[in-house]
Structures are given as structure tokens and as C-alpha cells.
Amino acid sequence: MTPELLPFHQASIGEEEVKEIIQTLNSGWLTTGQKTRLFEKTFADYIGCKHAIGLNSCTSGLHLSLVVSGVSSGDEVITSPITFPATTNVIVHQNAKPVFVDVEPETLNINCSEIESKINDSTKAILPVHFAGHPCDMDTIISLAQKHNLTVIEDAAHALESKYHGNKIGAIGNFTAFSFYATKNITTGEGGMLTTNDDHYADKLRILSLHGISKNAWKRYGKEGFQHWELLMPGYKYNMFDVQASLGIHQIKKVESFLNRRVQIVKKYNDAFEKTEEIQLLKPESNIKHAHHLYVIVIKTENLKVSRDKVLNEIQKRGIGVAVHFRSLHLQPFFKQHFNYKKGMFPQAEYLSDRVISLPLYPKMTDEDVSRVIETVLGVLHSFRQ
Ligand SMILES: Cc1ncc(COP(=O)(O)O)c(C=O)c1O
């Protein structure tokens, strides 16, 4: 009999969220309004930044950051190849070039010691990705950005709770984009938030996120009397709306309790896997707070009879949902065809691309679920041992 599948991820949605959504639907005001503003305010307080702008995704936050930074045709943006396509698609949408730098094997974050050699007159920004919730080496990134006059746009899709040397991610670089996609540490189904401490850019980002017009609907239809909007710049339709925010205002209150449960699960996984020959664990640095968005193991395929994909397939067949974060982007057809990236260019990213497996990690998991994952992974690896 096939065992019931433990999903790779399940969102934790409580009664509060359900009630809030119903209240929003019944209120008749569904688009961007008071609930979005409340979520933005609560989020900014949590991060400790001046401005948080609610958006429909992290991707749009990254895109708007590039737009206001003036990244355009012929420019270059330095980033990591171990990421989701959203990170680089937005660079390409600006007709700029994603310039990859290899990753560190212990964290899968961009290797900051290799960034400077990639900086030239066309470089406009550094776009670090805090992989799995482990902050990148922000001291080096900020000092390189200052030295070469570059903008720092952080992809914090995984890094909501992360801190670097005691400073919250979201209050360090020029712009930071967070994700509330269905599998993220907190969720609004789809959604994102962009943070910045810069007043001038915050206004511009807000305007750009809603068509480029001067007044949003909440202001136009308010009690202050009729108000015309004015088109100030050609903007985008990237705004968060109150149905999403109805989830967000409750999810954000639970962010640290969700993290505490994930930390317990991580500890159980680490204890079970640290002495397993076929597994290499990532090594977090000291002096950071990890958001533990993903639990990634590196399978030493040299010690096995089969490839990582066979291991993945067998774990899933035995009833555990698994995922891969990520296969290096430079080897995707688009990058090979349009930017001439080739195998051999980023050895660490390539090695890890063929070996990483992400295991389920979410607060809804019971201790029995965690034990089942551990037994299944060890059982599969044992069966494929050389
Ligand atoms: C590293 C990374 N960046 C960006 C994104 C895009 O997030 P969103 O779906 O909110 O646009 C994701 C989504 O999974 C991601 O993993």
C-alpha cells in the first residue's frame, strides 16, 4: 500500500485569518485600503525599518527596486545563480544583464570574496539572495557598494526573520523584498513587501506600485471630498489588496512562534543526519539569526549507486514530499542561449545543483511527521549505499 504523502509544505492558517477574510469580504472594500496599511505598519515595526510597501509579490518588489535605481539597458546586476528565476527575470525585464558569482558551499549564498572581480563600469547593483534564510555577508556587500557607488537590493524571499550581526534583514541595504507566497514563512497566498529607509524612494515606489498615479482608491473615495488622481509616471499594477492583508495582519503576529517550531524540527533533523556519511549539512555562521525557511541537505552522490534525482524520486515514492532549491540558473536554457553561460563557470553552484534536497519544514508538522521524514531519508540512502 502506498503511504499517505506528507506534503512538502502546508500553510498554517488559523481561525483569526478566516474570520478576518470573511469580515473583509462582507465589508465591501476588497482592494488596497486600511488593512493593507495596517499590515504595512505592523511589518515595518517588526523589521524596524521606516517604510514597508505592500505588493502582490516579492518579484514585483525586486522589479520596482531596479526601476527606481535606474537599472536599464546595458547595465549589469551582480547576483547568485542559486536562486529562483524571479531574481533574475526582473533584471532581464530591465534589459540589463544578470552577472553571476559562484556560491559558498556551506551556505549556498553568494561568495562575497568573488564579487569585486565582476564589478565594472556597467555594474549598477548587487542583488544578494539570503538563501534558505541565512543572511549573506552584508558587511562586504555594503562596503563594496559604497566603494563602487552601487545599489544593494536584497532578495529576502526566504529571510523574513533573519538578522545579520544583530541587524534585521530589511533594514540594511537600500531595498529589500520579502515574499508571502503560499510556501513562505508567513503567507498571504500570493504577496510581497518591499522595505526601505529612504523617504524619497518610498514615495516613488508606492506611486509606481499603483499605475504611477498620485492617489490610490482609498484616498480617492474617502471622506475628504472628491479628488482627481494625476499620472506622474508610467507605473505598474503591483499593489497588495485588503483580502491578502487580512491574512498578513494575523500571520505576522505568529512569525516568531512559527520560527520556534521550525527551529525544533531543524534540531531533530541535524541530530539525525550529522553523522550520516552520505549527507553533508550546511554550516550556518555564528552571529547571524537564521530564518530556517528551508532545510537543505547535500547528498554525497559519490558514496551512492544512484544520482540525486533517483534519491528524490524514491523519497517521494515512499510518501515524503521533497523539493530542490535550486538548480543553478546559469545552466538553464535561457541563460545558455542568451547570455552564453556554460557548464564549468560556477563549480560550487554546479556541484550543489546536482546534490541538494529540501525536506519538509513547517510548523504544522508533528514530531511523528519529523521522525517519518528522518526514517525515510535514512532508509532510502541505506538502500542506495555503494
Ligand atoms: C529566492 C526567491 N526569490 C524570489 C521569489 C519570488 O517570490 P514571489 O513568488 O513572492 O514573487 C522566490 C519564490 O519562491 C524565491 O524563492
The ligand as a Tripos MOL2 file, in Angstrom:
@<TRIPOS>MOLECULE
LIG
   16    16     1     0     0
SMALL
NO_CHARGES

@<TRIPOS>ATOM
      1 C1         14.7490   33.2830   -3.6880 C.3       1 LIG1
      2 C2         13.4090   33.7010   -4.2020 C.ar      1 LIG1
      3 N1         13.2640   34.9470   -4.6990 N.ar      1 LIG1
      4 C3         12.0880   35.3880   -5.1610 C.ar      1 LIG1
      5 C4         10.9710   34.5960   -5.1380 C.ar      1 LIG1
      6 C5          9.6940   35.1280   -5.6870 C.3       1 LIG1
      7 O1          8.7290   35.3420   -4.7090 O.3       1 LIG1
      8 P1          7.2420   35.7290   -5.1330 P.3       1 LIG1
      9 O2          6.5680   34.4730   -5.5850 O.co2     1 LIG1
     10 O3          6.6130   36.3020   -3.8950 O.co2     1 LIG1
     11 O4          7.3390   36.7370   -6.2180 O.co2     1 LIG1
     12 C6         11.0520   33.3040   -4.6260 C.ar      1 LIG1
     13 C7          9.8580   32.4590   -4.6050 C.2       1 LIG1
     14 O5          9.8140   31.3220   -4.3350 O.2       1 LIG1
     15 C8         12.3010   32.8450   -4.1450 C.ar      1 LIG1
     16 O6         12.4510   31.6120   -3.6380 O.3       1 LIG1
@<TRIPOS>BOND
     1     1     2 1
     2     2     3 ar
     3     2    15 ar
     4     3     4 ar
     5     4     5 ar
     6     5     6 1
     7     5    12 ar
     8     6     7 1
     9     7     8 1
    10     8     9 2
    11     8    10 1
    12     8    11 1
    13    12    13 1
    14    12    15 ar
    15    13    14 2
    16    15    16 1
@<TRIPOS>SUBSTRUCTURE
     1 LIG1         1 GROUP 0 **** ****
